[in-house]
Amino acid sequence: MAFLFFTCPATHRQAPTGIETNVQSLQAAWKATLKVNCPHCGEMHEISVRETYINGALQDATDRLRNI
Ligand SMILES: [Zn+2]
């Protein structure tokens, strides 16, 4: 499992969504949106799963997903 990250649209800083996922569940949720409490600006952001990313080992797998 790995943590999903997103980029805050207000501060353009990376932040963890607090959601842990793997490639299988990411693929299943690929068209969904997440509501995330942003640690940088304090706002609630609606983030498309497509716009999230995973640091580390699953990066290659998500890159492949994006190319589908
Ligand atoms: Zn934010």
N, CA, C, O and the ligand as a Tripos MOL2 file, in Angstrom:
@<TRIPOS>MOLECULE
protein
  273   271    69     0     0
PROTEIN
NO_CHARGES

@<TRIPOS>ATOM
      1 N           0.8450   -1.1930    0.0000 N.3       1 MET1
      2 CA          0.0000    0.0000    0.0000 C.3       1 MET1
      3 C           0.8810    1.2440    0.0000 C.2       1 MET1
      4 O           2.0120    1.2180    0.4850 O.2       1 MET1
      5 N           0.3550    2.3150   -0.5420 N.am      2 ALA2
      6 CA          1.0990    3.5730   -0.6120 C.3       2 ALA2
      7 C           0.1180    4.7240   -0.4270 C.2       2 ALA2
      8 O          -1.0780    4.5890   -0.6870 O.2       2 ALA2
      9 N           0.6390    5.8400    0.0190 N.am      3 PHE3
     10 CA         -0.2290    6.9920    0.2280 C.3       3 PHE3
     11 C          -0.4000    7.7900   -1.0590 C.2       3 PHE3
     12 O           0.5500    8.0190   -1.8070 O.2       3 PHE3
     13 N          -1.6380    8.2030   -1.2890 N.am      4 LEU4
     14 CA         -1.9270    9.0990   -2.4020 C.3       4 LEU4
     15 C          -1.5690   10.5350   -2.0280 C.2       4 LEU4
     16 O          -1.8230   10.9830   -0.9100 O.2       4 LEU4
     17 N          -0.9880   11.2310   -2.9650 N.am      5 PHE5
     18 CA         -0.6720   12.6470   -2.7840 C.3       5 PHE5
     19 C          -1.4240   13.4730   -3.8190 C.2       5 PHE5
     20 O          -1.8220   12.9670   -4.8680 O.2       5 PHE5
     21 N          -1.6080   14.7320   -3.5110 N.am      6 PHE6
     22 CA         -2.1880   15.6460   -4.4930 C.3       6 PHE6
     23 C          -1.4620   16.9790   -4.4020 C.2       6 PHE6
     24 O          -0.7070   17.2270   -3.4620 O.2       6 PHE6
     25 N          -1.6990   17.8270   -5.3830 N.am      7 THR7
     26 CA         -1.1080   19.1630   -5.3680 C.3       7 THR7
     27 C          -2.1960   20.1670   -5.0390 C.2       7 THR7
     28 O          -3.2210   20.2260   -5.7180 O.2       7 THR7
     29 N          -1.9750   20.9500   -4.0030 N.am      8 CYS8
     30 CA         -2.9420   21.9570   -3.5970 C.3       8 CYS8
     31 C          -3.0730   23.0130   -4.6960 C.2       8 CYS8
     32 O          -2.0660   23.6010   -5.0910 O.2       8 CYS8
     33 N          -4.2850   23.2700   -5.2010 N.am      9 PRO9
     34 CA         -4.4430   24.2520   -6.2680 C.3       9 PRO9
     35 C          -4.2220   25.6940   -5.7970 C.2       9 PRO9
     36 O          -3.9780   26.5810   -6.6160 O.2       9 PRO9
     37 N          -4.3040   25.9290   -4.5070 N.am     10 ALA10
     38 CA         -4.1120   27.2880   -3.9940 C.3      10 ALA10
     39 C          -2.6450   27.5960   -3.7360 C.2      10 ALA10
     40 O          -2.1810   28.6980   -4.0290 O.2      10 ALA10
     41 N          -1.9230   26.6440   -3.1980 N.am     11 THR11
     42 CA         -0.5240   26.8980   -2.8260 C.3      11 THR11
     43 C           0.4570   26.1570   -3.7330 C.2      11 THR11
     44 O           1.6630   26.4010   -3.6740 O.2      11 THR11
     45 N          -0.0550   25.2520   -4.5720 N.am     12 HIS12
     46 CA          0.7800   24.4500   -5.4680 C.3      12 HIS12
     47 C           1.8170   23.6400   -4.7040 C.2      12 HIS12
     48 O           2.9100   23.3670   -5.2010 O.2      12 HIS12
     49 N           1.4560   23.2720   -3.5080 N.am     13 ARG13
     50 CA          2.3430   22.4150   -2.7260 C.3      13 ARG13
     51 C           1.7670   21.0260   -2.6570 C.2      13 ARG13
     52 O           0.5530   20.8300   -2.7200 O.2      13 ARG13
     53 N           2.6610   20.0590   -2.5270 N.am     14 GLN14
     54 CA          2.2180   18.6810   -2.4470 C.3      14 GLN14
     55 C           1.7120   18.3790   -1.0490 C.2      14 GLN14
     56 O           2.2680   18.8460   -0.0550 O.2      14 GLN14
     57 N           0.6490   17.5900   -0.9910 N.am     15 ALA15
     58 CA          0.1100   17.2080    0.2990 C.3      15 ALA15
     59 C          -0.4310   15.7960    0.2040 C.2      15 ALA15
     60 O          -0.9240   15.3820   -0.8450 O.2      15 ALA15
     61 N          -0.3380   15.0530    1.3030 N.am     16 PRO16
     62 CA         -0.9210   13.7140    1.3090 C.3      16 PRO16
     63 C          -2.4360   13.8070    1.4550 C.2      16 PRO16
     64 O          -2.9500   14.6630    2.1760 O.2      16 PRO16
     65 N          -3.1370   12.9250    0.7700 N.am     17 THR17
     66 CA         -4.5940   12.8910    0.9200 C.3      17 THR17
     67 C          -4.9900   12.1640    2.1970 C.2      17 THR17
     68 O          -6.1330   12.2710    2.6400 O.2      17 THR17
     69 N          -4.0530   11.4220    2.7970 N.am     18 GLY18
     70 CA         -4.3810   10.5860    3.9420 C.3      18 GLY18
     71 C          -5.0100    9.2780    3.5400 C.2      18 GLY18
     72 O          -5.3910    8.4710    4.3880 O.2      18 GLY18
     73 N          -5.1210    9.0670    2.2260 N.am     19 ILE19
     74 CA         -5.7150    7.8280    1.7210 C.3      19 ILE19
     75 C          -4.6060    6.8940    1.2840 C.2      19 ILE19
     76 O          -3.6820    7.2720    0.5630 O.2      19 ILE19
     77 N          -4.7310    5.6710    1.7420 N.am     20 GLU20
     78 CA         -3.7710    4.6470    1.3480 C.3      20 GLU20
     79 C          -4.4000    3.7970    0.2690 C.2      20 GLU20
     80 O          -5.5750    3.4430    0.3600 O.2      20 GLU20
     81 N          -3.6320    3.4670   -0.7500 N.am     21 THR21
     82 CA         -4.2210    2.7080   -1.8350 C.3      21 THR21
     83 C          -3.1960    1.8010   -2.4730 C.2      21 THR21
     84 O          -2.0140    1.8270   -2.1320 O.2      21 THR21
     85 N          -3.6660    1.0110   -3.3930 N.am     22 ASN22
     86 CA         -2.7720    0.2110   -4.2240 C.3      22 ASN22
     87 C          -3.2550    0.3290   -5.6630 C.2      22 ASN22
     88 O          -4.2650    0.9810   -5.9310 O.2      22 ASN22
     89 N          -2.5520   -0.2870   -6.5680 N.am     23 VAL23
     90 CA         -2.8730   -0.0940   -7.9790 C.3      23 VAL23
     91 C          -4.2850   -0.5800   -8.3000 C.2      23 VAL23
     92 O          -5.0070    0.0480   -9.0740 O.2      23 VAL23
     93 N          -4.6710   -1.7110   -7.6940 N.am     24 GLN24
     94 CA         -5.9830   -2.2710   -8.0050 C.3      24 GLN24
     95 C          -7.1100   -1.3280   -7.5960 C.2      24 GLN24
     96 O          -8.0310   -1.0800   -8.3740 O.2      24 GLN24
     97 N          -7.0330   -0.8000   -6.3670 N.am     25 SER25
     98 CA         -8.1180    0.0690   -5.9230 C.3      25 SER25
     99 C          -8.0270    1.4250   -6.6090 C.2      25 SER25
    100 O          -9.0450    2.0870   -6.8130 O.2      25 SER25
    101 N          -6.8280    1.8400   -6.9620 N.am     26 LEU26
    102 CA         -6.6810    3.0960   -7.6910 C.3      26 LEU26
    103 C          -7.3460    2.9880   -9.0590 C.2      26 LEU26
    104 O          -8.0300    3.9080   -9.5080 O.2      26 LEU26
    105 N          -7.1350    1.8570   -9.7060 N.am     27 GLN27
    106 CA         -7.7310    1.6520  -11.0140 C.3      27 GLN27
    107 C          -9.2540    1.6240  -10.9120 C.2      27 GLN27
    108 O          -9.9480    2.1620  -11.7750 O.2      27 GLN27
    109 N          -9.7680    0.9970   -9.8600 N.am     28 ALA28
    110 CA        -11.2160    0.9270   -9.6730 C.3      28 ALA28
    111 C         -11.8110    2.3020   -9.4240 C.2      28 ALA28
    112 O         -12.9510    2.5650   -9.8050 O.2      28 ALA28
    113 N         -11.0510    3.1760   -8.7890 N.am     29 ALA29
    114 CA        -11.5570    4.5010   -8.4220 C.3      29 ALA29
    115 C         -11.0660    5.5760   -9.3760 C.2      29 ALA29
    116 O         -11.1620    6.7640   -9.0670 O.2      29 ALA29
    117 N         -10.5500    5.1870  -10.5110 N.am     30 TRP30
    118 CA         -9.8150    6.1050  -11.3700 C.3      30 TRP30
    119 C         -10.6520    7.3010  -11.8020 C.2      30 TRP30
    120 O         -10.1100    8.3910  -11.9860 O.2      30 TRP30
    121 N         -11.9580    7.1230  -11.9690 N.am     31 LYS31
    122 CA        -12.8020    8.2240  -12.4410 C.3      31 LYS31
    123 C         -13.5360    8.9190  -11.3060 C.2      31 LYS31
    124 O         -14.3650    9.7960  -11.5480 O.2      31 LYS31
    125 N         -13.2440    8.5430  -10.0920 N.am     32 ALA32
    126 CA        -13.9210    9.1440   -8.9450 C.3      32 ALA32
    127 C         -13.2210   10.4400   -8.5310 C.2      32 ALA32
    128 O         -12.1150   10.7370   -8.9810 O.2      32 ALA32
    129 N         -13.8840   11.1930   -7.6750 N.am     33 THR33
    130 CA        -13.2420   12.3610   -7.0800 C.3      33 THR33
    131 C         -13.1670   12.1590   -5.5710 C.2      33 THR33
    132 O         -13.9840   11.4580   -4.9750 O.2      33 THR33
    133 N         -12.1730   12.7870   -4.9800 N.am     34 LEU34
    134 CA        -11.9550   12.7100   -3.5450 C.3      34 LEU34
    135 C         -12.1620   14.0900   -2.9480 C.2      34 LEU34
    136 O         -11.8450   15.1030   -3.5720 O.2      34 LEU34
    137 N         -12.6940   14.1220   -1.7410 N.am     35 LYS35
    138 CA        -12.7270   15.3710   -0.9880 C.3      35 LYS35
    139 C         -11.6460   15.2960    0.0750 C.2      35 LYS35
    140 O         -11.6390   14.4020    0.9210 O.2      35 LYS35
    141 N         -10.7460   16.2400    0.0110 N.am     36 VAL36
    142 CA         -9.5650   16.2010    0.8650 C.3      36 VAL36
    143 C          -9.4600   17.4970    1.6540 C.2      36 VAL36
    144 O          -9.5690   18.5880    1.0960 O.2      36 VAL36
    145 N          -9.2490   17.3640    2.9450 N.am     37 ASN37
    146 CA         -8.9550   18.5190    3.7810 C.3      37 ASN37
    147 C          -7.4950   18.9020    3.5810 C.2      37 ASN37
    148 O          -6.5920   18.1420    3.9310 O.2      37 ASN37
    149 N          -7.2720   20.0710    3.0240 N.am     38 CYS38
    150 CA         -5.9200   20.4420    2.6440 C.3      38 CYS38
    151 C          -5.1310   20.9420    3.8530 C.2      38 CYS38
    152 O          -5.5790   21.8510    4.5500 O.2      38 CYS38
    153 N          -3.9560   20.3530    4.1070 N.am     39 PRO39
    154 CA         -3.1410   20.7980    5.2460 C.3      39 PRO39
    155 C          -2.4410   22.1310    4.9800 C.2      39 PRO39
    156 O          -1.9560   22.7720    5.9130 O.2      39 PRO39
    157 N          -2.3850   22.5480    3.7230 N.am     40 HIS40
    158 CA         -1.6510   23.7730    3.4060 C.3      40 HIS40
    159 C          -2.5350   25.0050    3.5170 C.2      40 HIS40
    160 O          -2.1430   25.9760    4.1640 O.2      40 HIS40
    161 N          -3.7140   24.9970    2.9070 N.am     41 CYS41
    162 CA         -4.5430   26.1980    2.8880 C.3      41 CYS41
    163 C          -5.7870   26.0380    3.7550 C.2      41 CYS41
    164 O          -6.5320   26.9990    3.9470 O.2      41 CYS41
    165 N          -6.0200   24.8420    4.2770 N.am     42 GLY42
    166 CA         -7.1510   24.6350    5.1730 C.3      42 GLY42
    167 C          -8.4930   24.4830    4.4690 C.2      42 GLY42
    168 O          -9.5240   24.3290    5.1230 O.2      42 GLY42
    169 N          -8.4850   24.5240    3.1380 N.am     43 GLU43
    170 CA         -9.7150   24.3770    2.3710 C.3      43 GLU43
    171 C          -9.9980   22.8940    2.1170 C.2      43 GLU43
    172 O          -9.1270   22.0370    2.2730 O.2      43 GLU43
    173 N         -11.2440   22.6220    1.7190 N.am     44 MET44
    174 CA        -11.6180   21.2950    1.2530 C.3      44 MET44
    175 C         -11.5010   21.2940   -0.2690 C.2      44 MET44
    176 O         -12.1700   22.0770   -0.9450 O.2      44 MET44
    177 N         -10.6690   20.4340   -0.7990 N.am     45 HIS45
    178 CA        -10.5060   20.3640   -2.2460 C.3      45 HIS45
    179 C         -11.1830   19.1230   -2.7810 C.2      45 HIS45
    180 O         -11.1390   18.0600   -2.1620 O.2      45 HIS45
    181 N         -11.8130   19.2630   -3.9410 N.am     46 GLU46
    182 CA        -12.2790   18.0920   -4.6720 C.3      46 GLU46
    183 C         -11.2210   17.7490   -5.7010 C.2      46 GLU46
    184 O         -10.9380   18.5190   -6.6190 O.2      46 GLU46
    185 N         -10.6500   16.5830   -5.5250 N.am     47 ILE47
    186 CA         -9.5190   16.1620   -6.3470 C.3      47 ILE47
    187 C          -9.9530   14.9530   -7.1580 C.2      47 ILE47
    188 O         -10.4840   13.9860   -6.6120 O.2      47 ILE47
    189 N          -9.7290   15.0130   -8.4370 N.am     48 SER48
    190 CA         -9.9510   13.8280   -9.2530 C.3      48 SER48
    191 C          -8.8720   12.8010   -8.9540 C.2      48 SER48
    192 O          -7.7020   13.1450   -8.7910 O.2      48 SER48
    193 N          -9.2690   11.5470   -8.8840 N.am     49 VAL49
    194 CA         -8.2710   10.5010   -8.6290 C.3      49 VAL49
    195 C          -7.1860   10.5340   -9.7020 C.2      49 VAL49
    196 O          -6.0240   10.2320   -9.4290 O.2      49 VAL49
    197 N          -7.5700   10.8980  -10.9130 N.am     50 ARG50
    198 CA         -6.5960   11.0280  -11.9930 C.3      50 ARG50
    199 C          -5.5050   12.0430  -11.6740 C.2      50 ARG50
    200 O          -4.3870   11.9430  -12.1800 O.2      50 ARG50
    201 N          -5.8340   13.0180  -10.8340 N.am     51 GLU51
    202 CA         -4.8600   14.0710  -10.5390 C.3      51 GLU51
    203 C          -4.0050   13.7530   -9.3160 C.2      51 GLU51
    204 O          -3.0720   14.4860   -8.9910 O.2      51 GLU51
    205 N          -4.3280   12.6750   -8.6580 N.am     52 THR52
    206 CA         -3.5090   12.2870   -7.5200 C.3      52 THR52
    207 C          -2.3110   11.4940   -8.0140 C.2      52 THR52
    208 O          -2.2610   11.0790   -9.1710 O.2      52 THR52
    209 N          -1.3860   11.2970   -7.1610 N.am     53 TYR53
    210 CA         -0.2490   10.4820   -7.5250 C.3      53 TYR53
    211 C           0.3070    9.8190   -6.2800 C.2      53 TYR53
    212 O           0.0170   10.2040   -5.1470 O.2      53 TYR53
    213 N           1.1130    8.8140   -6.5370 N.am     54 ILE54
    214 CA          1.6780    8.0180   -5.4620 C.3      54 ILE54
    215 C           3.1730    8.2190   -5.4800 C.2      54 ILE54
    216 O           3.8110    8.1300   -6.5290 O.2      54 ILE54
    217 N           3.7190    8.4850   -4.3370 N.am     55 ASN55
    218 CA          5.1790    8.5690   -4.2340 C.3      55 ASN55
    219 C           5.7570    7.1730   -4.1470 C.2      55 ASN55
    220 O           5.1870    6.2990   -3.4940 O.2      55 ASN55
    221 N           6.8670    6.9640   -4.7920 N.am     56 GLY56
    222 CA          7.6240    5.7470   -4.5720 C.3      56 GLY56
    223 C           7.2960    4.6210   -5.5210 C.2      56 GLY56
    224 O           7.1960    4.8080   -6.7340 O.2      56 GLY56
    225 N           7.1310    3.4510   -4.9430 N.am     57 ALA57
    226 CA          7.1840    2.2210   -5.7160 C.3      57 ALA57
    227 C           6.0650    2.0950   -6.7410 C.2      57 ALA57
    228 O           6.2450    1.4470   -7.7720 O.2      57 ALA57
    229 N           4.9190    2.7020   -6.4750 N.am     58 LEU58
    230 CA          3.8000    2.5250   -7.3860 C.3      58 LEU58
    231 C           3.7830    3.5750   -8.4920 C.2      58 LEU58
    232 O           2.8720    3.5910   -9.3200 O.2      58 LEU58
    233 N           4.7700    4.4380   -8.5070 N.am     59 GLN59
    234 CA          4.7670    5.5080   -9.5000 C.3      59 GLN59
    235 C           4.7330    4.9700  -10.9230 C.2      59 GLN59
    236 O           3.9990    5.4850  -11.7660 O.2      59 GLN59
    237 N           5.5130    3.9530  -11.1880 N.am     60 ASP60
    238 CA          5.5410    3.3830  -12.5270 C.3      60 ASP60
    239 C           4.1760    2.8540  -12.9250 C.2      60 ASP60
    240 O           3.7410    3.0210  -14.0640 O.2      60 ASP60
    241 N           3.5060    2.2170  -11.9790 N.am     61 ALA61
    242 CA          2.1980    1.6420  -12.2760 C.3      61 ALA61
    243 C           1.1770    2.7340  -12.5790 C.2      61 ALA61
    244 O           0.3550    2.5830  -13.4830 O.2      61 ALA61
    245 N           1.2250    3.8300  -11.8300 N.am     62 THR62
    246 CA          0.2650    4.8960  -12.0960 C.3      62 THR62
    247 C           0.5950    5.5930  -13.4020 C.2      62 THR62
    248 O          -0.3070    6.0670  -14.0930 O.2      62 THR62
    249 N           1.8610    5.6630  -13.7510 N.am     63 ASP63
    250 CA          2.2190    6.2250  -15.0500 C.3      63 ASP63
    251 C           1.6180    5.3820  -16.1680 C.2      63 ASP63
    252 O           1.1530    5.9090  -17.1780 O.2      63 ASP63
    253 N           1.6330    4.0810  -15.9750 N.am     64 ARG64
    254 CA          1.0280    3.2180  -16.9900 C.3      64 ARG64
    255 C          -0.4760    3.4440  -17.0510 C.2      64 ARG64
    256 O          -1.0550    3.4670  -18.1380 O.2      64 ARG64
    257 N          -1.1220    3.6120  -15.8850 N.am     65 LEU65
    258 CA         -2.5600    3.8540  -15.8590 C.3      65 LEU65
    259 C          -2.8970    5.1170  -16.6420 C.2      65 LEU65
    260 O          -3.8750    5.1430  -17.3890 O.2      65 LEU65
    261 N          -2.1010    6.1510  -16.4770 N.am     66 ARG66
    262 CA         -2.3770    7.4220  -17.1320 C.3      66 ARG66
    263 C          -2.3260    7.2970  -18.6520 C.2      66 ARG66
    264 O          -2.9470    8.0820  -19.3680 O.2      66 ARG66
    265 N          -1.5960    6.3250  -19.1260 N.am     67 ASN67
    266 CA         -1.4310    6.1940  -20.5710 C.3      67 ASN67
    267 C          -2.5170    5.3440  -21.2120 C.2      67 ASN67
    268 O          -2.5240    5.1620  -22.4300 O.2      67 ASN67
    269 N          -3.4310    4.8250  -20.4080 N.am     68 ILE68
    270 CA         -4.5230    4.0130  -20.9590 C.3      68 ILE68
    271 C          -5.4870    4.9340  -21.6880 C.2      68 ILE68
    272 O          -6.4890    4.4720  -22.2340 O.2      68 ILE68
    273 ZN         -5.1200   23.6460   -0.4990 Zn       69 ZN69
@<TRIPOS>BOND
     1     1     2 1
     2     2     3 1
     3     3     4 2
     4     3     5 am
     5     5     6 1
     6     6     7 1
     7     7     8 2
     8     7     9 am
     9     9    10 1
    10    10    11 1
    11    11    12 2
    12    11    13 am
    13    13    14 1
    14    14    15 1
    15    15    16 2
    16    15    17 am
    17    17    18 1
    18    18    19 1
    19    19    20 2
    20    19    21 am
    21    21    22 1
    22    22    23 1
    23    23    24 2
    24    23    25 am
    25    25    26 1
    26    26    27 1
    27    27    28 2
    28    27    29 am
    29    29    30 1
    30    30    31 1
    31    31    32 2
    32    31    33 am
    33    33    34 1
    34    34    35 1
    35    35    36 2
    36    35    37 am
    37    37    38 1
    38    38    39 1
    39    39    40 2
    40    39    41 am
    41    41    42 1
    42    42    43 1
    43    43    44 2
    44    43    45 am
    45    45    46 1
    46    46    47 1
    47    47    48 2
    48    47    49 am
    49    49    50 1
    50    50    51 1
    51    51    52 2
    52    51    53 am
    53    53    54 1
    54    54    55 1
    55    55    56 2
    56    55    57 am
    57    57    58 1
    58    58    59 1
    59    59    60 2
    60    59    61 am
    61    61    62 1
    62    62    63 1
    63    63    64 2
    64    63    65 am
    65    65    66 1
    66    66    67 1
    67    67    68 2
    68    67    69 am
    69    69    70 1
    70    70    71 1
    71    71    72 2
    72    71    73 am
    73    73    74 1
    74    74    75 1
    75    75    76 2
    76    75    77 am
    77    77    78 1
    78    78    79 1
    79    79    80 2
    80    79    81 am
    81    81    82 1
    82    82    83 1
    83    83    84 2
    84    83    85 am
    85    85    86 1
    86    86    87 1
    87    87    88 2
    88    87    89 am
    89    89    90 1
    90    90    91 1
    91    91    92 2
    92    91    93 am
    93    93    94 1
    94    94    95 1
    95    95    96 2
    96    95    97 am
    97    97    98 1
    98    98    99 1
    99    99   100 2
   100    99   101 am
   101   101   102 1
   102   102   103 1
   103   103   104 2
   104   103   105 am
   105   105   106 1
   106   106   107 1
   107   107   108 2
   108   107   109 am
   109   109   110 1
   110   110   111 1
   111   111   112 2
   112   111   113 am
   113   113   114 1
   114   114   115 1
   115   115   116 2
   116   115   117 am
   117   117   118 1
   118   118   119 1
   119   119   120 2
   120   119   121 am
   121   121   122 1
   122   122   123 1
   123   123   124 2
   124   123   125 am
   125   125   126 1
   126   126   127 1
   127   127   128 2
   128   127   129 am
   129   129   130 1
   130   130   131 1
   131   131   132 2
   132   131   133 am
   133   133   134 1
   134   134   135 1
   135   135   136 2
   136   135   137 am
   137   137   138 1
   138   138   139 1
   139   139   140 2
   140   139   141 am
   141   141   142 1
   142   142   143 1
   143   143   144 2
   144   143   145 am
   145   145   146 1
   146   146   147 1
   147   147   148 2
   148   147   149 am
   149   149   150 1
   150   150   151 1
   151   151   152 2
   152   151   153 am
   153   153   154 1
   154   154   155 1
   155   155   156 2
   156   155   157 am
   157   157   158 1
   158   158   159 1
   159   159   160 2
   160   159   161 am
   161   161   162 1
   162   162   163 1
   163   163   164 2
   164   163   165 am
   165   165   166 1
   166   166   167 1
   167   167   168 2
   168   167   169 am
   169   169   170 1
   170   170   171 1
   171   171   172 2
   172   171   173 am
   173   173   174 1
   174   174   175 1
   175   175   176 2
   176   175   177 am
   177   177   178 1
   178   178   179 1
   179   179   180 2
   180   179   181 am
   181   181   182 1
   182   182   183 1
   183   183   184 2
   184   183   185 am
   185   185   186 1
   186   186   187 1
   187   187   188 2
   188   187   189 am
   189   189   190 1
   190   190   191 1
   191   191   192 2
   192   191   193 am
   193   193   194 1
   194   194   195 1
   195   195   196 2
   196   195   197 am
   197   197   198 1
   198   198   199 1
   199   199   200 2
   200   199   201 am
   201   201   202 1
   202   202   203 1
   203   203   204 2
   204   203   205 am
   205   205   206 1
   206   206   207 1
   207   207   208 2
   208   207   209 am
   209   209   210 1
   210   210   211 1
   211   211   212 2
   212   211   213 am
   213   213   214 1
   214   214   215 1
   215   215   216 2
   216   215   217 am
   217   217   218 1
   218   218   219 1
   219   219   220 2
   220   219   221 am
   221   221   222 1
   222   222   223 1
   223   223   224 2
   224   223   225 am
   225   225   226 1
   226   226   227 1
   227   227   228 2
   228   227   229 am
   229   229   230 1
   230   230   231 1
   231   231   232 2
   232   231   233 am
   233   233   234 1
   234   234   235 1
   235   235   236 2
   236   235   237 am
   237   237   238 1
   238   238   239 1
   239   239   240 2
   240   239   241 am
   241   241   242 1
   242   242   243 1
   243   243   244 2
   244   243   245 am
   245   245   246 1
   246   246   247 1
   247   247   248 2
   248   247   249 am
   249   249   250 1
   250   250   251 1
   251   251   252 2
   252   251   253 am
   253   253   254 1
   254   254   255 1
   255   255   256 2
   256   255   257 am
   257   257   258 1
   258   258   259 1
   259   259   260 2
   260   259   261 am
   261   261   262 1
   262   262   263 1
   263   263   264 2
   264   263   265 am
   265   265   266 1
   266   266   267 1
   267   267   268 2
   268   267   269 am
   269   269   270 1
   270   270   271 1
   271   271   272 2
@<TRIPOS>SUBSTRUCTURE
     1 MET1         2 RESIDUE 1 A MET
     2 ALA2         6 RESIDUE 1 A ALA
     3 PHE3        10 RESIDUE 1 A PHE
     4 LEU4        14 RESIDUE 1 A LEU
     5 PHE5        18 RESIDUE 1 A PHE
     6 PHE6        22 RESIDUE 1 A PHE
     7 THR7        26 RESIDUE 1 A THR
     8 CYS8        30 RESIDUE 1 A CYS
     9 PRO9        34 RESIDUE 1 A PRO
    10 ALA10       38 RESIDUE 1 A ALA
    11 THR11       42 RESIDUE 1 A THR
    12 HIS12       46 RESIDUE 1 A HIS
    13 ARG13       50 RESIDUE 1 A ARG
    14 GLN14       54 RESIDUE 1 A GLN
    15 ALA15       58 RESIDUE 1 A ALA
    16 PRO16       62 RESIDUE 1 A PRO
    17 THR17       66 RESIDUE 1 A THR
    18 GLY18       70 RESIDUE 1 A GLY
    19 ILE19       74 RESIDUE 1 A ILE
    20 GLU20       78 RESIDUE 1 A GLU
    21 THR21       82 RESIDUE 1 A THR
    22 ASN22       86 RESIDUE 1 A ASN
    23 VAL23       90 RESIDUE 1 A VAL
    24 GLN24       94 RESIDUE 1 A GLN
    25 SER25       98 RESIDUE 1 A SER
    26 LEU26      102 RESIDUE 1 A LEU
    27 GLN27      106 RESIDUE 1 A GLN
    28 ALA28      110 RESIDUE 1 A ALA
    29 ALA29      114 RESIDUE 1 A ALA
    30 TRP30      118 RESIDUE 1 A TRP
    31 LYS31      122 RESIDUE 1 A LYS
    32 ALA32      126 RESIDUE 1 A ALA
    33 THR33      130 RESIDUE 1 A THR
    34 LEU34      134 RESIDUE 1 A LEU
    35 LYS35      138 RESIDUE 1 A LYS
    36 VAL36      142 RESIDUE 1 A VAL
    37 ASN37      146 RESIDUE 1 A ASN
    38 CYS38      150 RESIDUE 1 A CYS
    39 PRO39      154 RESIDUE 1 A PRO
    40 HIS40      158 RESIDUE 1 A HIS
    41 CYS41      162 RESIDUE 1 A CYS
    42 GLY42      166 RESIDUE 1 A GLY
    43 GLU43      170 RESIDUE 1 A GLU
    44 MET44      174 RESIDUE 1 A MET
    45 HIS45      178 RESIDUE 1 A HIS
    46 GLU46      182 RESIDUE 1 A GLU
    47 ILE47      186 RESIDUE 1 A ILE
    48 SER48      190 RESIDUE 1 A SER
    49 VAL49      194 RESIDUE 1 A VAL
    50 ARG50      198 RESIDUE 1 A ARG
    51 GLU51      202 RESIDUE 1 A GLU
    52 THR52      206 RESIDUE 1 A THR
    53 TYR53      210 RESIDUE 1 A TYR
    54 ILE54      214 RESIDUE 1 A ILE
    55 ASN55      218 RESIDUE 1 A ASN
    56 GLY56      222 RESIDUE 1 A GLY
    57 ALA57      226 RESIDUE 1 A ALA
    58 LEU58      230 RESIDUE 1 A LEU
    59 GLN59      234 RESIDUE 1 A GLN
    60 ASP60      238 RESIDUE 1 A ASP
    61 ALA61      242 RESIDUE 1 A ALA
    62 THR62      246 RESIDUE 1 A THR
    63 ASP63      250 RESIDUE 1 A ASP
    64 ARG64      254 RESIDUE 1 A ARG
    65 LEU65      258 RESIDUE 1 A LEU
    66 ARG66      262 RESIDUE 1 A ARG
    67 ASN67      266 RESIDUE 1 A ASN
    68 ILE68      270 RESIDUE 1 A ILE
    69 ZN69       273 GROUP 0 **** ****
